[in-house]
Amino acid sequence: MAGIRGTAADTPARSLFSGMGFSALAQMAPLLTNLALTPYLIHQLGLDRFGVWALILVFLTTLTVLDGGVGASLARFYAYHGARGDREGTGRLVVGSLVLFLGLGALVTGLTVLTGPALVSALDVPPRLAREAQQLLLALGPLLALALASNSAIALLQANARFRSLAAVSGGSCLTYAVAVVIVVDRGQDLPLLAVLTTIRYLLVVVGGFWAGARHIRIGRPLLPRPTERRDFAGYASRMQLSGFTVFLNGEIDALVIAALLPVRYVGVYAAGYQAATALRSLPLYAFPPILTRMTHVYAARGLAGAVREFHVLQSRWLPAVLTYGAVTTTAVGLAVQVWLGTELALSGAVAAVLLAGYAVQVAFTGMRTCFVRAVGRPGLETRYSWCSTAVNLALTVPLTLLFGVVGVVLATSIGIMTGSLYFVVLCRRLAHLREQRLPKRWLPATGLAVITAGLGELLVLRLGWHGALPLLLAGLPVLVGLGAAWPLLARELTRGPRTAPHMPVKEKTS
């Protein structure tokens, strides 16, 4: 396509893998920080106060998802502008997104001023913690504005393949936050202080991210996106918002249901298991930013046919590798959570295992397809599969909760996302004939060996009786050993790519 400068589509595979590595470091930093600090915070704050903090983070996560789809769309449009060398378009998008995020933060601040006391009284918050909970609610607006602005800065670096800079910004902000928490937070009423430290962490990401990505931005007139740009972005973002809303219904609403029906400490129990499951789910997703950037550039340069070929090359390696990883981590996570937090929080381990089983299927079958539909500008398909997941989840939540309690809530979520994921496979086949190839012949014995190795290793670690963030590192060794045992059996199949080249006709259809 004329006018397109050197793009990620023309970079060697080594650059793609390098980007994945630094992207992984950037996204691992917040997860590792939370995993390391959770036992400390539970010990310092107590389970009730930690439950209040976890609930506030649920509110913050929910609000960042419900931003009109802007945050989820920025990486794609930044990448598209970057592929064309359009620094002015990138600058207009940066300014427009920041203005919108400041407005959303101000709106949330006004709502919390009006509804904060009523919301705290509606939840099962102990009276001694009501004042702190109200203070945290007042901090939601500024936290939201900075969290969304940090997402914009991160998307800018991702879209322009600045993954080394992203890793430095993310790692530095998380390290600063972790050190500050350990030094400053003590037993007592420290929840507002935690909110201040979280605000500083987001601010560091905003300043550092836009400083590192400044060379990709040119600010001029008009400052805001032009009408045609707004229409294109709004149409894409609206479909992404529909998908994002299902993330709320399939994830964050579980915590809100628990908060409404059970004492607030159970939100902390759920949050710990959810955190462990999402952390392990996120490891394969670290590959997404460079893959989405590359696939968007391939689509801009070579059209739909080029994007389809790129999908089949990547998916032939992705599916068996992620399914093996999911089977091993699902087996290990329940015991690993007990090593992390103690056997008295075994229920958190059960929550993590049930959720991770669904996540493993979702990531394996939808990961590359999500990158594909976003790159080619068809996020509506992602929306349709997300709503399928939500419908199944909502239909099963009440009966499974009555049967299995807290575990029933997450079981409904897990079944829902598995069902929706398979529906997404069908939708993408209709769109562009995206197909799966057979798993390698050695996949089943390799995965079985890895699962048995990891499970037995976790039992041995648990019997040592050690608990905390450092023993959690020890609990990760059986998983690594299991995956290492599987690799020699799978390596040759995964590195040689598709066994047959797809020659299906590529015909874009309306959704």
C-alpha positions as CSV (number, residue, x, y, z in Angstrom):
1,M,0.0,0.0,0.0
2,A,1.5,3.3,-1.1
3,G,2.5,5.8,1.5
4,I,3.3,3.3,4.2
5,R,6.8,3.6,5.7
6,G,8.9,0.8,7.1
7,T,6.6,-1.2,9.3
8,A,6.6,-4.0,11.8
9,A,5.4,-6.3,9.0
10,D,8.9,-6.0,7.5
11,T,10.9,-6.7,10.7
12,P,12.5,-10.0,11.4
13,A,11.0,-12.6,13.7
14,R,13.8,-11.9,16.2
15,S,12.5,-8.4,16.6
16,L,9.0,-9.8,17.3
17,F,10.3,-12.1,20.0
18,S,12.4,-9.3,21.5
19,G,9.2,-7.2,21.7
20,M,7.4,-10.0,23.3
21,G,10.1,-10.3,26.0
22,F,10.1,-6.7,26.9
23,S,6.3,-6.6,26.7
24,A,6.2,-9.5,29.2
25,L,8.6,-7.6,31.5
26,A,6.3,-4.5,31.4
27,Q,3.1,-6.4,32.1
28,M,4.7,-8.7,34.7
29,A,5.8,-5.8,36.8
30,P,2.3,-4.9,38.2
31,L,1.4,-8.6,38.6
32,L,4.5,-9.5,40.5
33,T,4.2,-6.4,42.6
34,N,0.6,-7.4,43.6
35,L,1.6,-11.0,44.3
36,A,4.5,-9.8,46.5
37,L,2.5,-7.2,48.4
38,T,-0.8,-9.2,49.0
39,P,0.5,-11.3,51.9
40,Y,2.1,-8.2,53.4
41,L,-1.0,-6.1,53.1
42,I,-3.3,-8.9,54.6
43,H,-0.9,-9.2,57.5
44,Q,-0.6,-5.4,58.1
45,L,-4.2,-4.4,57.4
46,G,-6.1,-7.5,58.5
47,L,-8.5,-9.4,56.2
48,D,-11.5,-7.0,56.7
49,R,-9.5,-3.9,55.8
50,F,-7.8,-5.7,52.9
51,G,-11.3,-6.7,51.7
52,V,-12.3,-3.0,51.6
53,W,-9.2,-2.2,49.6
54,A,-9.8,-5.1,47.3
55,L,-13.4,-3.8,46.7
56,I,-12.2,-0.3,45.9
57,L,-9.8,-1.8,43.3
58,V,-12.7,-3.8,41.9
59,F,-14.6,-0.5,41.4
60,L,-11.6,1.1,39.8
61,T,-11.1,-1.8,37.4
62,T,-14.8,-1.8,36.5
63,L,-14.7,1.9,35.7
64,T,-11.6,1.6,33.6
65,V,-13.4,-1.0,31.5
66,L,-16.5,1.2,31.1
67,D,-14.7,4.1,29.5
68,G,-16.6,3.9,26.2
69,G,-14.1,1.5,24.7
70,V,-11.5,4.2,24.3
71,G,-8.7,2.6,26.3
72,A,-9.1,-0.7,24.4
73,S,-9.1,1.0,21.0
74,L,-6.1,3.3,21.5
75,A,-3.4,0.7,20.7
76,R,-4.9,-0.2,17.4
77,F,-5.3,3.4,16.2
78,Y,-1.9,4.5,17.5
79,A,-0.4,1.6,15.6
80,Y,-2.3,2.5,12.4
81,H,-1.1,6.1,12.6
82,G,2.4,4.9,13.4
83,A,2.4,2.6,10.3
84,R,1.7,5.7,8.1
85,G,4.1,8.0,9.9
86,D,1.1,10.2,10.9
87,R,2.5,12.0,14.0
88,E,-0.1,14.7,13.9
89,G,-2.9,12.1,14.0
90,T,-1.2,10.4,16.9
91,G,-1.0,13.8,18.7
92,R,-4.7,14.5,18.2
93,L,-5.5,11.1,19.6
94,V,-3.4,11.7,22.6
95,V,-4.9,15.1,23.4
96,G,-8.5,13.8,22.8
97,S,-8.1,10.8,25.0
98,L,-6.6,12.8,27.9
99,V,-9.4,15.4,27.7
100,L,-12.0,12.6,27.8
101,F,-10.3,10.8,30.7
102,L,-10.2,14.0,32.8
103,G,-13.9,14.5,32.1
104,L,-14.7,10.9,33.2
105,G,-12.6,11.4,36.4
106,A,-14.5,14.6,37.3
107,L,-17.8,12.8,36.6
108,V,-17.0,9.9,38.9
109,T,-15.8,12.3,41.6
110,G,-19.1,14.1,41.6
111,L,-21.1,10.9,41.8
112,T,-19.0,9.5,44.7
113,V,-19.6,12.8,46.6
114,L,-23.3,12.3,46.2
115,T,-23.6,8.6,46.7
116,G,-20.6,7.5,48.8
117,P,-22.3,7.2,52.2
118,A,-25.3,5.4,50.7
119,L,-23.0,3.0,48.8
120,V,-20.9,2.2,51.9
121,S,-24.0,1.5,54.0
122,A,-25.4,-0.8,51.3
123,L,-22.4,-3.0,51.4
124,D,-21.4,-5.2,54.3
125,V,-18.6,-3.0,55.5
126,P,-17.8,-3.2,59.3
127,P,-18.8,0.1,61.0
128,R,-15.3,0.8,62.1
129,L,-14.1,0.8,58.5
130,A,-17.0,2.9,57.1
131,R,-15.1,6.2,57.3
132,E,-12.0,4.8,55.5
133,A,-14.2,3.3,52.8
134,Q,-15.9,6.7,52.1
135,Q,-12.5,8.3,51.8
136,L,-11.4,5.7,49.3
137,L,-14.6,6.3,47.3
138,L,-13.7,10.0,47.0
139,A,-10.3,9.1,45.6
140,L,-11.9,7.0,42.8
141,G,-12.3,9.9,40.4
142,P,-8.6,11.0,40.4
143,L,-7.5,7.4,40.4
144,L,-9.7,6.7,37.4
145,A,-8.4,9.6,35.4
146,L,-4.7,8.7,36.0
147,A,-5.3,5.0,35.4
148,L,-6.9,5.7,32.0
149,A,-4.2,8.2,31.1
150,S,-1.5,5.6,32.0
151,N,-3.3,3.2,29.7
152,S,-3.0,5.8,26.9
153,A,0.7,6.2,27.5
154,I,1.2,2.5,27.5
155,A,-0.8,2.0,24.3
156,L,1.4,4.7,22.6
157,L,4.6,2.8,23.4
158,Q,3.1,-0.6,22.5
159,A,1.8,0.7,19.1
160,N,5.2,2.0,18.1
161,A,7.0,-1.1,19.3
162,R,8.8,0.8,22.1
163,F,8.7,-2.2,24.4
164,R,12.1,-1.7,26.0
165,S,11.0,1.8,27.1
166,L,7.6,0.4,28.3
167,A,9.4,-2.2,30.4
168,A,11.5,0.5,32.0
169,V,8.5,2.8,32.8
170,S,6.4,0.0,34.1
171,G,9.1,-1.7,36.2
172,G,10.3,1.6,37.6
173,S,6.8,2.8,38.7
174,C,6.0,-0.6,40.3
175,L,9.3,-0.8,42.1
176,T,8.8,2.7,43.5
177,Y,5.3,1.8,44.6
178,A,6.3,-1.5,46.3
179,V,9.2,0.1,48.2
180,A,6.9,3.0,49.4
181,V,4.2,0.6,50.6
182,V,6.7,-1.5,52.6
183,I,8.2,1.6,54.2
184,V,5.1,3.7,54.8
185,V,2.2,1.3,55.4
186,D,1.9,0.1,59.0
187,R,-0.8,-1.5,61.0
188,G,-3.8,0.8,61.3
189,Q,-5.9,3.1,59.2
190,D,-3.6,3.2,56.1
191,L,-6.2,2.7,53.3
192,P,-6.2,6.4,52.2
193,L,-2.4,6.3,52.2
194,L,-2.5,3.3,49.9
195,A,-4.7,5.3,47.5
196,V,-2.1,8.1,47.5
197,L,0.7,5.7,46.7
198,T,-1.4,4.2,43.9
199,T,-2.0,7.6,42.5
200,I,1.7,8.3,42.4
201,R,2.4,5.0,40.6
202,Y,-0.1,5.9,37.8
203,L,1.4,9.4,37.6
204,L,4.9,8.0,37.1
205,V,3.6,5.8,34.2
206,V,1.8,8.8,32.6
207,V,4.8,11.1,32.7
208,G,7.4,8.4,31.8
209,G,5.3,6.9,29.1
210,F,4.5,10.1,27.2
211,W,8.1,11.3,27.6
212,A,9.5,8.0,26.1
213,G,6.9,8.2,23.3
214,A,7.3,11.9,22.6
215,R,9.1,11.4,19.2
216,H,5.9,9.7,17.8
217,I,3.7,12.7,18.7
218,R,3.3,16.1,17.0
219,I,0.9,18.5,18.6
220,G,-0.6,21.1,16.3
221,R,-4.0,22.4,15.2
222,P,-6.5,21.1,15.4
223,L,-5.8,19.7,18.9
224,L,-8.6,17.2,18.8
225,P,-9.3,14.5,16.2
226,R,-11.1,15.6,13.1
227,P,-14.8,14.7,12.6
228,T,-14.0,11.8,10.3
229,E,-11.4,10.5,12.7
230,R,-13.8,10.8,15.6
231,R,-16.5,8.8,13.7
232,D,-14.1,6.0,12.8
233,F,-12.7,5.9,16.3
234,A,-16.2,6.1,17.9
235,G,-17.5,3.3,15.8
236,Y,-14.6,1.0,16.7
237,A,-14.6,2.0,20.3
238,S,-18.4,1.4,20.7
239,R,-17.9,-2.2,19.7
240,M,-14.9,-2.5,22.0
241,Q,-17.0,-1.1,24.8
242,L,-19.7,-3.7,24.3
243,S,-16.9,-6.3,24.6
244,G,-15.5,-4.6,27.6
245,F,-18.8,-4.5,29.4
246,T,-18.9,-8.3,29.2
247,V,-15.5,-8.3,30.9
248,F,-17.3,-6.6,33.8
249,L,-20.2,-9.1,33.7
250,N,-17.9,-12.1,33.4
251,G,-15.3,-11.0,36.0
252,E,-15.7,-7.9,38.2
253,I,-19.4,-8.5,38.9
254,D,-18.5,-11.7,40.8
255,A,-16.8,-9.6,43.4
256,L,-19.8,-7.3,43.6
257,V,-22.2,-10.2,44.0
258,I,-20.0,-11.6,46.8
259,A,-19.9,-8.2,48.5
260,A,-23.7,-7.9,48.4
261,L,-24.3,-11.4,49.8
262,L,-21.4,-12.1,52.1
263,P,-19.2,-10.3,54.7
264,V,-16.6,-8.1,53.0
265,R,-13.8,-10.4,54.0
266,Y,-15.0,-12.8,51.4
267,V,-14.2,-10.2,48.8
268,G,-10.6,-10.5,49.9
269,V,-10.8,-14.3,49.7
270,Y,-12.2,-14.1,46.1
271,A,-9.7,-11.3,45.2
272,A,-6.7,-13.4,46.1
273,G,-7.9,-16.3,44.0
274,Y,-8.9,-14.1,41.1
275,Q,-5.5,-12.3,41.3
276,A,-3.7,-15.6,41.1
277,A,-5.8,-16.9,38.1
278,T,-5.5,-13.6,36.2
279,A,-1.8,-13.4,36.8
280,L,-1.2,-16.9,35.3
281,R,-3.7,-16.1,32.5
282,S,-1.8,-13.0,31.7
283,L,1.6,-14.6,31.0
284,P,0.6,-15.8,27.4
285,L,-1.1,-12.4,26.9
286,Y,2.2,-10.6,27.2
287,A,2.7,-11.5,23.5
288,F,-0.4,-9.6,22.4
289,P,0.9,-6.0,22.1
290,P,3.7,-6.8,19.7
291,I,1.6,-9.3,17.8
292,L,-1.3,-6.8,17.5
293,T,1.1,-4.1,16.4
294,R,2.7,-6.5,13.8
295,M,-0.7,-7.8,12.5
296,T,-2.1,-4.3,12.2
297,H,1.0,-3.2,10.2
298,V,0.7,-6.4,8.0
299,Y,-3.0,-5.6,7.4
300,A,-2.1,-1.9,6.5
301,A,0.6,-3.1,4.1
302,R,-0.8,-6.3,2.6
303,G,-4.5,-6.3,3.2
304,L,-6.8,-9.1,4.6
305,A,-5.1,-11.9,2.8
306,G,-1.7,-11.0,4.4
307,A,-3.3,-10.8,7.9
308,V,-4.9,-14.3,7.3
309,R,-1.5,-15.8,6.4
310,E,0.0,-14.2,9.4
311,F,-2.7,-15.7,11.7
312,H,-2.2,-19.2,10.5
313,V,1.6,-19.1,11.0
314,L,1.2,-17.8,14.6
315,Q,-1.9,-19.9,15.6
316,S,-0.2,-23.2,14.6
317,R,2.3,-22.5,17.4
318,W,0.1,-20.7,19.8
319,L,-2.7,-23.3,20.3
320,P,-0.7,-26.3,21.5
321,A,1.7,-24.2,23.6
322,V,-1.1,-22.4,25.4
323,L,-3.2,-25.5,26.0
324,T,-0.2,-27.2,27.6
325,Y,0.6,-24.2,29.7
326,G,-3.1,-23.9,30.8
327,A,-3.3,-27.6,31.8
328,V,-0.2,-27.4,33.9
329,T,-1.0,-24.1,35.7
330,T,-4.6,-25.1,36.4
331,T,-3.3,-28.2,38.1
332,A,-0.8,-26.3,40.2
333,V,-2.6,-23.0,41.1
334,G,-4.8,-24.3,43.8
335,L,-1.9,-25.7,45.8
336,A,0.3,-22.7,44.9
337,V,-2.2,-20.3,46.4
338,Q,-2.1,-22.2,49.7
339,V,1.7,-21.9,49.6
340,W,1.3,-18.2,49.0
341,L,-1.3,-17.3,51.6
342,G,-1.6,-20.4,53.9
343,T,-3.9,-23.4,54.0
344,E,-6.6,-21.4,55.8
345,L,-7.2,-19.7,52.4
346,A,-7.6,-22.9,50.5
347,L,-10.9,-21.6,49.2
348,S,-9.0,-18.9,47.3
349,G,-7.0,-21.7,45.6
350,A,-10.2,-23.4,44.5
351,V,-11.5,-20.1,43.0
352,A,-8.2,-19.7,41.1
353,A,-8.3,-23.2,39.7
354,V,-11.8,-23.0,38.4
355,L,-11.3,-19.6,36.8
356,L,-8.0,-20.6,35.3
357,A,-9.5,-23.6,33.6
358,G,-11.9,-21.3,31.7
359,Y,-9.2,-18.8,31.0
360,A,-6.8,-21.4,29.5
361,V,-9.4,-22.4,26.9
362,Q,-10.3,-18.8,26.2
363,V,-6.7,-17.6,25.6
364,A,-5.8,-20.7,23.5
365,F,-8.7,-20.3,21.1
366,T,-9.3,-16.6,21.1
367,G,-5.9,-15.1,21.5
368,M,-4.7,-14.9,17.9
369,R,-8.2,-14.3,16.7
370,T,-8.6,-11.3,19.0
371,C,-5.5,-9.8,17.5
372,F,-6.7,-10.6,14.0
373,V,-10.2,-9.0,14.3
374,R,-8.8,-5.9,16.0
375,A,-6.1,-5.5,13.4
376,V,-8.6,-5.8,10.5
377,G,-11.1,-3.4,12.1
378,R,-13.8,-6.0,13.0
379,P,-14.1,-5.9,16.8
380,G,-17.8,-6.5,16.5
381,L,-17.0,-10.3,16.3
382,E,-15.2,-10.1,19.6
383,T,-18.3,-8.3,21.0
384,R,-20.6,-11.1,19.8
385,Y,-18.6,-13.9,21.4
386,S,-18.2,-11.9,24.6
387,W,-22.0,-11.5,24.9
388,C,-22.4,-15.2,24.3
389,S,-20.1,-15.8,27.2
390,T,-22.1,-13.4,29.3
391,A,-25.4,-14.9,28.5
392,V,-24.3,-18.4,29.5
393,N,-22.6,-17.0,32.7
394,L,-25.7,-15.2,33.8
395,A,-28.0,-18.2,33.1
396,L,-25.8,-20.4,35.3
397,T,-24.8,-18.1,38.1
398,V,-27.8,-18.5,40.4
399,P,-28.2,-22.4,40.2
400,L,-24.5,-23.0,40.5
401,T,-24.2,-20.5,43.4
402,L,-27.0,-22.3,45.2
403,L,-25.2,-25.6,44.7
404,F,-21.5,-24.6,45.3
405,G,-21.5,-21.2,47.0
406,V,-18.5,-18.9,46.1
407,V,-17.0,-21.6,43.9
408,G,-20.3,-21.8,42.0
409,V,-20.0,-18.1,41.1
410,V,-16.7,-18.6,39.3
411,L,-17.7,-21.9,37.9
412,A,-20.5,-20.1,36.0
413,T,-18.0,-17.6,34.7
414,S,-15.6,-20.3,33.6
415,I,-18.2,-22.3,31.7
416,G,-19.5,-19.1,30.1
417,I,-16.1,-18.0,28.7
418,M,-15.4,-21.5,27.4
419,T,-18.7,-21.6,25.5
420,G,-18.2,-18.1,24.1
421,S,-14.6,-18.9,23.0
422,L,-15.8,-21.8,20.8
423,Y,-18.5,-19.5,19.3
424,F,-15.7,-17.0,18.4
425,V,-13.9,-19.8,16.5
426,V,-17.0,-20.3,14.4
427,L,-17.4,-16.5,13.8
428,C,-13.8,-16.1,12.6
429,R,-14.2,-19.1,10.3
430,R,-17.2,-17.4,8.7
431,L,-15.3,-14.1,8.4
432,A,-12.0,-15.2,6.8
433,H,-11.9,-19.0,6.9
434,L,-9.6,-19.0,9.9
435,R,-9.1,-22.6,10.8
436,E,-7.3,-24.8,13.4
437,Q,-4.9,-27.5,12.5
438,R,-4.6,-30.7,14.4
439,L,-2.6,-30.7,17.6
440,P,0.9,-32.3,17.3
441,K,1.0,-36.1,17.8
442,R,3.1,-35.7,20.9
443,W,0.9,-33.0,22.5
444,L,-1.1,-35.4,24.7
445,P,1.8,-37.4,26.2
446,A,3.9,-34.2,26.6
447,T,1.0,-32.4,28.4
448,G,0.3,-35.4,30.6
449,L,3.9,-35.6,31.7
450,A,4.0,-31.9,32.5
451,V,0.8,-32.0,34.5
452,I,1.9,-35.0,36.6
453,T,5.3,-33.5,37.2
454,A,3.8,-30.1,38.3
455,G,1.1,-31.6,40.5
456,L,3.5,-33.9,42.5
457,G,6.0,-31.0,42.8
458,E,3.4,-28.7,44.3
459,L,2.3,-31.3,46.8
460,L,5.9,-31.6,48.0
461,V,6.3,-27.8,48.3
462,L,3.1,-27.5,50.2
463,R,4.3,-30.1,52.7
464,L,7.3,-28.0,53.6
465,G,4.8,-25.7,55.5
466,W,6.4,-22.4,54.2
467,H,4.1,-19.5,53.2
468,G,4.5,-16.1,51.7
469,A,5.8,-14.3,48.6
470,L,9.2,-16.0,48.6
471,P,7.8,-19.5,49.0
472,L,5.5,-18.7,46.1
473,L,8.6,-18.5,43.9
474,L,9.5,-22.0,45.1
475,A,6.0,-23.1,44.2
476,G,6.7,-22.0,40.6
477,L,9.6,-24.4,40.2
478,P,7.4,-27.5,39.6
479,V,5.5,-25.7,36.9
480,L,8.7,-24.7,35.2
481,V,10.0,-28.3,35.5
482,G,6.8,-29.7,34.1
483,L,6.8,-27.3,31.1
484,G,10.5,-28.0,30.6
485,A,9.8,-31.8,30.5
486,A,7.1,-31.2,27.8
487,W,9.2,-28.9,25.7
488,P,11.6,-31.5,24.1
489,L,8.5,-33.4,22.9
490,L,6.8,-30.4,21.4
491,A,9.7,-28.1,20.3
492,R,10.2,-29.5,16.8
493,E,6.4,-29.4,16.0
494,L,6.1,-25.9,17.3
495,T,9.1,-24.3,15.6
496,R,8.4,-25.6,12.1
497,G,5.1,-23.8,11.8
498,P,2.0,-24.9,9.9
499,R,2.1,-28.4,8.5
500,T,0.0,-27.4,5.5
501,A,-0.5,-24.0,4.1
502,P,-4.1,-22.8,4.1
503,H,-5.4,-22.1,0.6
504,M,-8.9,-21.1,1.6
505,P,-10.4,-18.1,-0.3
506,V,-10.4,-14.9,1.7
507,K,-13.6,-13.1,1.6
508,E,-14.6,-10.5,4.2
509,K,-18.2,-10.7,5.3
510,T,-20.4,-8.4,7.2
511,S,-21.1,-9.2,10.8
